[in-house]
Amino acid sequence: MSRGRPAARPDDVRPHRPRVLEQAGLVVTHLDEKGRRAAYDFAVLPVHQPLARGLAEQFAQFVGPGGTWRSVATSGWAFEMLRLFAQFLSEQRPQPQDLPAITPAIWAAWRLATGERQSGLLKFTAGFLRGHPRLPQATRDLIMRRLPKETVRETAYTAQEFDAIKVHTTQTFRAALLRIRANAEHLRRWRAGEFNEPGEQWHLGRLLDHIARTGRPPTYTAIGGEQRIRYRDTIVLGGSRADVTWARLFLTPREARALLMLMVCTYGWNASSIAELDVPQIVSGEDENAVVYRVELHKPRRHVQHRYESRNLTDWGASSPGRLISEAIEATAPGRAALALAGTPSSRLLVWHTRDTSAAPVNIEYAVTLDDLTNTPRGGHRRVPFGQGGIEVNLRRLRKTFVLANQPELIQHSRDTHDRVYVLPDPQTKQQAQAVIEAGVNDAVEFARAHFRATLSRAETDAADDTATASCADYHHSPFSEHGTGCRASFLLCFACPNAVITPRHLPRLALLHRALSDLRAVLPADQWLHDWDQHHQRLGGIRRAPDFTVTEWDDALAAATDEDRQMIESLLTKGSPA
């Protein structure tokens, strides 16, 4: 049976209900913004009742209206942290009876007990207690002291490790996709009446139809009450194993986790945001050969005004940004269809089969939270099995690796967060600093060697003087042609001509040309690239890095490129001869 309930959409999020304190104020009920309910009984904490009530009152402030804990996953994790704190308090002599009895000495002992390796627990309890009005002022002053900076021990994966994870998850999910695609096509043909009864292909289609509707092949009750597949059906299916029965149409938990990891590797989104993704909407585009998906991302820890953001990803073919989204939708579509037939529809993108053989209506699950897919609690390392031999992948390290390797515009946070939280604290950053500096020096040398001579200016020039790549100040006195005659050089040489002037008006076409040359680099032999295109690519890169134009200005210009710009660049690269 499916778990939980479909997550609420951003436009139908329900507000927090007032807190409910029961049993003399020892039970706090949390109804989060997605309609999920959790009750926390503070009577189970090993502390005196007045202290347990004080903790419950403070807990209720965090889960109540205006509170910062908007998910039962967060409040559940917080309750477990308080359980550890309560256990510590119970071991103190004398044991504190209430919050006013938490003295500076007790807090100092707690600070020592948590140690450097549990700084997260210390920070949580500090943030939890400091706002309570009955906490002694001396204890509050001690809590408010700056805590030591946490030592970052969790490093990103190496490039080789990251590539190995991505290759393995790609292979795992790709095999599942091809299996589901082939069987879904067979089922479509059967339902269209393309197979003659009672042939083997017809019989296979009948079994697939049953699996699609119920999540399992037809069975009978054997002696002893065991559910078994009929022998003649196993002959058609190829056995009774999962991969030749229900897995013909549904992802296994292992394959769903592989898809989750592959999306982290590809897009760099938080694993929890991916697990809670709904099927993206299709946005109509001008190109009928491309599909544009609008992906709605939910960031529960952000302020309410910035908690939701959308990304448009286009699938125009293999290796395009939206191709993985198309494949994920295709691989999980039979699961959503089965849930709908069972009366428990879901709009979740990640759905999978539970491997359960019970007589439930349909054994398909979808993620309400990341916990459902990884079986790890909030605050844990979110480890998921990887390959053979009990190896696990740490999802936080996986995303960190992507973040460090990409610009913040591709991810879900600002450049300041990208540098301050991810890049600078990571030990690999220090190790790689020397190589980065050396690379920068080498880039500068290579740029100088490229002989860039065009003028970069923010002042507009006469559009009538424009060439395909710049504005020409003196068409009849080119360094590449005899003076007094018109310039006959390639437009790509405008970057090396002192008569050329590049203004913001030219950036869309130049940004498009830079990306096109980068694409050529991926498909051309290295020697041909170096001979024909490398120098032009360096000059364009120099324009992008020049202080005259900002990176944001360059990126905005690329998005503003017109069809005329695209036609001009295509003509320049296919009809023009590189110099």
ABEGO torsion letter per residue (X at the ends): XBBEBBBBBAAABBBBBBBBBBGGGABBBBBBAAGBBBBBBAAABBBBAAAAAAAAAAAAAAABBGBABABAAAAAAAAAAAAAAAAAAAABOBBBABAAABBAAAAAAAAAAAEAAAAAAAAAAAAAAAABAABBAAAAAAAABBBBBBBBABBBBBAAAAAAAAAAAAAAAAAAAAAAAAAAAAAAAAAAGABBOABAAAAAAAAAAAAAAAGBBBBBBBBGGBBBBBAAAAAAAGEABAAABAAAABBBAAAAAAAAAAAAAAAGBBAAAAAABBBBBBBBBABAABBBBBBBBBBAABBAAAABBBBBBBBAEBGBAAAAAAAAAAAAAAAAAAAAAAGBBBABABBBBAGBABABABBBBBBABAAAAAGBBBGBAGBBBBEBGGBBBBAAAAAAAAAAABBAAABABBAAAAAAAAAAABAAAAAAAAAAAAAAAAAAAAAAAAGBABBBBABBBBAAABBAABBBABAABBAABBBGBBBABBAAAAAABAABBBBAAAAAAAAAAAAAAAAAAAABBAAAAAAAAAAAAAAAAAAAABAABBAAAAAAAAAABBAAAAAAAAAAAAABBBX
